[in-house]
Amino acid sequence: MIVSDNSPSSILRETFGYAAFRGPQAGIIDHVTAGGDALVLMPTGGGKSLCYQIPALLRDGCAVVVSPLIALMADQVAALTQLGVRAAFLNSTLDAREAARIERAFAAGELDLLYVAPERLLTSRCLDLVDRASVALFAIDEAHCVSQWGHDFRPDYLRLSVLHERWPDVPRIALTATATDATRREIVQRLEQRQ
């Protein structure tokens, strides 16, 4: 992927085809690109994905995107690869050979974004793989799944505090379309985000 300069607005225009940022996107992107943590609450279709996709392209390494839905992973990766972004996913739909190929590409720095379910990420095999790679950031999509207050609660999301414990210098961006005040506080606390 080639853009005329390495700025968020150039990537927005030349890679994603948008003329301008919407709402708080630019500030969030600048904050995460600089290494900060963020909790992003935006409606579905509001542009949450760009808040981690653009920093993933600006920072060194590969972004690891924690996503709970196989279909969503496949859609995101298909859209990104069509735009020329080096994206892949690791989930149960892959056979062992394809999964091994993607793991090698990730460890070799040949990917910009890697999508993975929390259950897979938290295996010792996958955590060791992340240790061998250069990680630009962690994006936790559907972050309301962290909260026991949420109707989509997934116990493995509670264990994602390991990201801060194991890689304290890698920024973490949590994204959701639905979160009460209590849920937002719980997400920040459980993911040990720096505010």
Secondary structure in CASP SS format (residue, H / E / C, confidence):
PFRMAT SS
TARGET T0000
AUTHOR 0000-0000-0000
METHOD secondary structure of the structure
MODEL  1
M C 1.00
I C 1.00
V C 1.00
S C 1.00
D C 1.00
N C 1.00
S C 1.00
P H 1.00
S H 1.00
S H 1.00
I H 1.00
L H 1.00
R H 1.00
E H 1.00
T C 1.00
F C 1.00
G C 1.00
Y C 1.00
A C 1.00
A C 1.00
F C 1.00
R C 1.00
G C 1.00
P C 1.00
Q H 1.00
A H 1.00
G H 1.00
I H 1.00
I H 1.00
D H 1.00
H H 1.00
V H 1.00
T H 1.00
A C 1.00
G C 1.00
G C 1.00
D C 1.00
A E 1.00
L E 1.00
V E 1.00
L E 1.00
M C 1.00
P C 1.00
T C 1.00
G C 1.00
G C 1.00
G C 1.00
K C 1.00
S C 1.00
L H 1.00
C H 1.00
Y H 1.00
Q H 1.00
I H 1.00
P H 1.00
A H 1.00
L H 1.00
L H 1.00
R C 1.00
D C 1.00
G C 1.00
C E 1.00
A E 1.00
V E 1.00
V E 1.00
V E 1.00
S C 1.00
P C 1.00
L C 1.00
I H 1.00
A H 1.00
L H 1.00
M H 1.00
A H 1.00
D H 1.00
Q H 1.00
V H 1.00
A H 1.00
A H 1.00
L H 1.00
T H 1.00
Q H 1.00
L C 1.00
G C 1.00
V C 1.00
R C 1.00
A E 1.00
A E 1.00
F E 1.00
L E 1.00
N C 1.00
S C 1.00
T C 1.00
L C 1.00
D C 1.00
A H 1.00
R H 1.00
E H 1.00
A H 1.00
A H 1.00
R H 1.00
I H 1.00
E H 1.00
R H 1.00
A H 1.00
F H 1.00
A H 1.00
A C 1.00
G C 1.00
E C 1.00
L C 1.00
D C 1.00
L E 1.00
L E 1.00
Y E 1.00
V E 1.00
A C 1.00
P H 1.00
E H 1.00
R H 1.00
L H 1.00
L C 1.00
T C 1.00
S H 1.00
R H 1.00
C H 1.00
L H 1.00
D H 1.00
L H 1.00
V H 1.00
D H 1.00
R H 1.00
A C 1.00
S C 1.00
V E 1.00
A E 1.00
L E 1.00
F E 1.00
A E 1.00
I E 1.00
D C 1.00
E C 1.00
A H 1.00
H H 1.00
C H 1.00
V H 1.00
S C 1.00
Q C 1.00
W C 1.00
G C 1.00
H C 1.00
D C 1.00
F C 1.00
R C 1.00
P H 1.00
D H 1.00
Y H 1.00
L H 1.00
R H 1.00
L H 1.00
S H 1.00
V H 1.00
L H 1.00
H H 1.00
E H 1.00
R H 1.00
W C 1.00
P C 1.00
D C 1.00
V C 1.00
P C 1.00
R E 1.00
I E 1.00
A E 1.00
L E 1.00
T E 1.00
A C 1.00
T C 1.00
A C 1.00
T C 1.00
D H 1.00
A H 1.00
T H 1.00
R H 1.00
R H 1.00
E H 1.00
I H 1.00
V H 1.00
Q H 1.00
R H 1.00
L C 1.00
E C 1.00
Q C 1.00
R C 1.00
Q C 1.00
END
